[in-house]
Amino acid sequence: LRLSLGGWGSLVNPTGVAACRSSGRLAVAHDGKKRIHIFGPSGSCLQRFGERGDAGNDIKYPLDVTVTSDGHVVVTDGGDHSVKAFDFEGRGVLAVREGFCLPWGLDATPEGEVILTDSEAGALYRLTADFKKGKLKKCQMIQSQLISPRGVAVSQTSGTIVVIEHLKAEGLNNGSTRVKIFSAEMDLVGQMDSFGLNLVFPSKIYTTAVAFDKEGHVIVADVCSQAVICLGKPEEFPIFNPLISHGLSYPVGLTYMANNSLAVLDSGDHSIKIYSS
C-alpha cells in the first residue's frame, strides 16, 4: 500500500514527521505559511498551526517534530534556537531556550521525555517537562563531542538511542554521515560511517533520517540510493536490508505509525508516503 499525502499545494520543503502512536495522527514540519500540519490516518489535514513570527505560538524555521506519549507536538525551531511544545489544537504550551546553539532532531521516549540533538554544539540532550502544565523540569546534556548530530531516534522498547552525525569532508564533495548507537545508559554500542557501509554495500550512503521499528531494528533513509534501509538490531548492526528501493526522490523523515506502517517524508515531491509493513 502506498498512500501519498500532501503534495505541492500543501507541504513546502518538509523537514520532519512524527506519528502519534495512540491516535494514528501524523505531525509534519515544513516551510509553508502554517508550519506544522496534523494529518488524520486517512490523509485529511485536521489542523495547521505555527506561523512565522515572534508571538508565543509562532515557529520561525522548524527542523524536526515529535509527538509525546501524552499527545503534545514538540518542534525544534532553528530560527530562534528553541524547542517548542504545542497541544494538538496548536496552542503553545512551552518554549525552551536553554542555551541551545542549533537544536535539530528530536524523538520522544516512552516515558514522555524528549531526546534532542544540538547540531552546532555537537551534543545530545534529554528534556523532561510537564507539558500539560507547561513546566520544564530538567534539560540535561547526556552526550557531547558529537559531530553535527541531526536525526535521532529512541527505541520504544529498550531505550536505545541512535544518532546521525554529518561529517564534513575535505575537498569538494559534500561530506558523509555516521550512524551511532548508544544504550539507554549512554554507552556506545555500535557505529557505522558511510565508508564502513560501503564495505557492506557497494554504494555511497548519505543518511538523512532514522527510526526504530517495533522489533527494535534501526531503519535509515538514504538520499544517495533514494531508499529506506534496515541496518538490523543494535546487537547485529550493521546488516543491510533495503525495505523500500523505488518510488522515493529525497526521503528526509521516517516514522512508524500505530498500525506498524511506515510513513516516509519525501522532500523531493513534498509528500508523505505510507507503506504497510
C-alpha positions as CSV (number, residue, x, y, z in Angstrom):
1,L,0.0,0.0,0.0
2,R,1.2,3.5,-0.7
3,L,-0.9,6.5,0.3
4,S,0.6,9.9,-0.6
5,L,-0.5,12.9,1.5
6,G,0.4,16.5,0.9
7,G,1.7,17.3,-2.5
8,W,2.7,20.7,-3.8
9,G,-0.3,22.6,-2.6
10,S,0.1,21.7,1.0
11,L,3.7,20.9,2.0
12,V,6.7,23.1,1.2
13,N,10.2,21.6,1.7
14,P,9.1,19.4,4.6
15,T,11.8,18.6,7.2
16,G,10.3,16.3,9.8
17,V,7.5,13.9,10.5
18,A,6.2,12.1,13.6
19,A,3.3,9.8,14.4
20,C,1.1,9.9,17.4
21,R,1.1,6.2,18.5
22,S,-2.3,6.3,20.1
23,S,-4.4,8.2,17.6
24,G,-2.7,7.5,14.3
25,R,-2.3,11.2,13.5
26,L,0.8,12.4,11.8
27,A,2.6,15.7,12.6
28,V,4.7,17.2,9.8
29,A,7.1,20.2,9.9
30,H,7.5,22.2,6.7
31,D,8.3,25.7,5.4
32,G,4.7,26.8,4.5
33,K,2.6,29.6,5.9
34,K,1.5,27.4,8.8
35,R,4.5,25.3,9.6
36,I,3.0,22.3,11.4
37,H,0.3,20.2,9.7
38,I,-1.6,17.4,11.5
39,F,-2.9,14.7,9.3
40,G,-5.5,12.1,10.2
41,P,-4.9,8.4,9.5
42,S,-6.9,8.7,6.2
43,G,-4.8,11.6,4.9
44,S,-7.1,14.5,5.7
45,C,-5.4,17.6,7.2
46,L,-7.0,18.1,10.6
47,Q,-5.0,21.1,11.8
48,R,-2.5,23.7,10.8
49,F,-0.6,26.0,13.1
50,G,2.7,27.7,13.7
51,E,3.1,30.8,11.6
52,R,6.4,32.6,11.1
53,G,6.7,35.5,13.6
54,D,7.6,36.5,17.1
55,A,4.4,35.5,19.0
56,G,4.4,32.6,21.5
57,N,2.8,30.2,19.1
58,D,4.9,31.1,16.2
59,I,7.6,29.0,14.6
60,K,10.4,30.6,12.6
61,Y,12.1,27.6,11.0
62,P,11.1,24.1,12.1
63,L,13.8,21.4,11.7
64,D,12.1,18.4,13.2
65,V,9.0,17.3,15.1
66,T,8.0,14.6,17.6
67,V,4.8,13.6,19.4
68,T,5.0,12.7,23.1
69,S,3.0,9.9,24.7
70,D,0.7,12.4,26.3
71,G,-0.2,13.9,23.0
72,H,2.0,17.0,22.7
73,V,3.7,18.1,19.5
74,V,7.3,19.2,20.1
75,V,9.2,21.1,17.5
76,T,12.9,22.2,17.1
77,D,12.9,25.8,15.8
78,G,16.2,26.5,14.1
79,G,15.1,30.1,13.5
80,D,15.3,31.1,17.2
81,H,17.3,28.2,18.6
82,S,14.5,26.9,20.7
83,V,12.3,23.8,21.4
84,K,8.6,24.5,21.4
85,A,5.7,22.3,22.5
86,F,2.1,22.5,21.4
87,D,-1.1,20.6,22.0
88,F,-2.9,19.1,19.0
89,E,-5.1,22.2,18.7
90,G,-1.9,24.3,18.1
91,R,-1.8,26.1,21.4
92,G,1.8,26.7,22.5
93,V,2.4,25.2,26.0
94,L,6.1,25.6,26.4
95,A,9.2,27.2,24.8
96,V,12.7,26.1,25.9
97,R,15.7,28.2,25.1
98,E,18.2,26.5,27.4
99,G,21.2,28.0,25.7
100,F,20.8,25.8,22.6
101,C,23.1,26.6,19.6
102,L,21.1,24.9,16.9
103,P,18.6,22.3,18.2
104,W,17.9,19.9,15.3
105,G,16.5,16.4,15.6
106,L,14.2,15.1,18.3
107,D,12.3,12.0,19.4
108,A,10.1,11.2,22.4
109,T,10.8,8.4,24.8
110,P,8.1,6.0,26.1
111,E,8.2,8.0,29.4
112,G,7.3,11.2,27.6
113,E,10.7,12.8,27.8
114,V,12.3,14.2,24.6
115,I,15.8,13.4,23.3
116,L,17.2,16.1,21.1
117,T,20.3,16.9,19.2
118,D,22.1,20.2,19.1
119,S,23.9,20.1,15.7
120,E,26.1,23.1,16.4
121,A,27.0,22.2,19.9
122,G,27.6,18.6,19.0
123,A,25.5,17.4,21.9
124,L,22.6,15.3,22.8
125,Y,20.0,16.5,25.5
126,R,17.3,14.8,27.5
127,L,14.4,17.2,28.1
128,T,11.9,16.4,30.9
129,A,8.8,18.6,31.2
130,D,5.2,18.5,32.3
131,F,3.7,19.6,29.0
132,K,0.1,19.8,30.3
133,K,1.2,22.4,32.9
134,G,3.8,24.0,30.5
135,K,6.6,23.4,33.0
136,L,10.2,22.5,32.2
137,K,11.6,20.1,34.8
138,K,15.0,19.4,33.5
139,C,17.2,19.8,30.5
140,Q,20.3,17.6,30.7
141,M,23.1,17.2,28.3
142,I,23.7,13.4,28.1
143,Q,26.3,13.2,25.3
144,S,28.8,15.7,23.9
145,Q,31.6,15.7,21.3
146,L,29.4,14.5,18.5
147,I,29.9,15.9,15.0
148,S,26.9,17.8,13.7
149,P,24.3,15.4,15.1
150,R,20.9,15.8,13.4
151,G,18.5,12.9,13.1
152,V,17.8,10.9,16.3
153,A,15.5,8.1,17.3
154,V,14.8,6.3,20.6
155,S,13.7,2.6,20.8
156,Q,10.3,2.4,22.5
157,T,11.2,-1.0,23.9
158,S,14.9,-0.8,25.0
159,G,15.5,3.0,25.3
160,T,18.5,2.6,22.9
161,I,19.3,5.9,21.1
162,V,20.6,6.2,17.6
163,V,22.0,9.4,16.2
164,I,23.1,10.5,12.7
165,E,26.2,12.6,12.5
166,H,27.1,14.7,9.5
167,L,30.8,14.6,8.9
168,K,32.5,17.4,7.0
169,A,34.7,16.2,4.2
170,E,37.9,17.7,2.9
171,G,37.7,18.9,-0.6
172,L,34.6,19.5,-2.8
173,N,32.3,16.6,-2.1
174,N,29.6,17.2,0.4
175,G,30.8,15.1,3.3
176,S,29.3,11.9,4.7
177,T,27.3,10.6,7.5
178,R,27.8,8.3,10.5
179,V,25.2,6.3,12.4
180,K,26.0,6.0,16.2
181,I,24.1,3.7,18.6
182,F,24.0,4.3,22.4
183,S,22.5,2.1,25.0
184,A,19.8,3.6,27.3
185,E,22.7,4.2,29.8
186,M,24.6,6.1,27.0
187,D,27.3,3.6,26.3
188,L,28.4,3.5,22.7
189,V,27.3,0.1,21.4
190,G,27.9,0.5,17.6
191,Q,28.7,2.9,14.9
192,M,28.8,2.8,11.1
193,D,30.1,5.5,8.8
194,S,29.5,5.8,5.0
195,F,32.9,4.2,4.4
196,G,32.1,1.2,6.6
197,L,28.7,0.8,5.0
198,N,30.5,0.9,1.7
199,L,32.2,-2.3,2.7
200,V,28.8,-3.9,3.4
201,F,27.0,-2.4,0.4
202,P,28.5,-1.2,-2.9
203,S,27.2,2.3,-3.0
204,K,27.7,5.6,-1.1
205,I,25.2,6.1,1.7
206,Y,24.1,9.5,3.0
207,T,21.6,9.1,5.8
208,T,19.1,11.8,6.5
209,A,16.6,10.2,8.9
210,V,16.5,7.3,11.3
211,A,13.8,5.3,13.2
212,F,13.3,2.1,15.2
213,D,10.7,-0.3,14.1
214,K,8.6,-2.3,16.6
215,E,11.1,-5.1,16.9
216,G,14.0,-2.7,17.6
217,H,15.7,-2.7,14.2
218,V,17.5,0.5,13.1
219,I,15.9,1.9,9.9
220,V,17.5,4.7,7.9
221,A,16.6,6.9,4.9
222,D,19.4,7.2,2.3
223,V,19.2,10.0,-0.2
224,C,22.0,8.6,-2.4
225,S,20.1,5.4,-3.3
226,Q,16.7,7.0,-2.7
227,A,15.9,4.1,-0.4
228,V,14.9,3.1,3.1
229,I,17.2,0.5,4.6
230,C,17.1,-1.7,7.7
231,L,20.6,-1.9,9.4
232,G,19.4,-4.6,11.8
233,K,19.2,-4.6,15.6
234,P,21.9,-2.9,17.6
235,E,23.4,-6.2,18.6
236,E,23.7,-7.4,14.9
237,F,24.5,-4.0,13.5
238,P,25.0,-3.5,10.7
239,I,23.2,-5.8,8.4
240,F,21.9,-4.4,5.1
241,N,18.3,-5.0,4.1
242,P,16.6,-2.4,1.7
243,L,13.0,-2.1,2.7
244,I,11.9,0.5,0.1
245,S,14.0,0.9,-3.0
246,H,11.9,2.7,-5.5
247,G,9.3,5.5,-5.5
248,L,11.2,7.9,-3.3
249,S,13.0,11.0,-4.6
250,Y,14.6,12.7,-1.5
251,P,13.5,11.0,1.8
252,V,14.1,13.2,4.8
253,G,11.9,11.8,7.5
254,L,10.7,8.4,8.9
255,T,8.2,7.4,11.5
256,Y,6.3,4.2,12.4
257,M,2.6,4.5,12.9
258,A,0.4,2.7,15.4
259,N,-0.6,0.0,12.9
260,N,3.2,-0.5,12.1
261,S,3.0,1.0,8.7
262,L,6.0,3.3,7.9
263,A,5.5,6.9,6.9
264,V,8.3,8.4,4.8
265,L,8.5,12.1,4.4
266,D,9.7,12.9,0.8
267,S,11.1,16.3,0.4
268,G,11.7,15.7,-3.3
269,D,8.0,15.8,-4.2
270,H,6.8,17.4,-0.9
271,S,4.7,14.4,0.2
272,I,4.3,11.8,2.8
273,K,4.3,8.2,1.5
274,I,2.9,5.5,3.7
275,Y,3.9,1.8,3.3
276,S,2.3,-1.1,5.0
277,S,4.7,-3.5,6.7
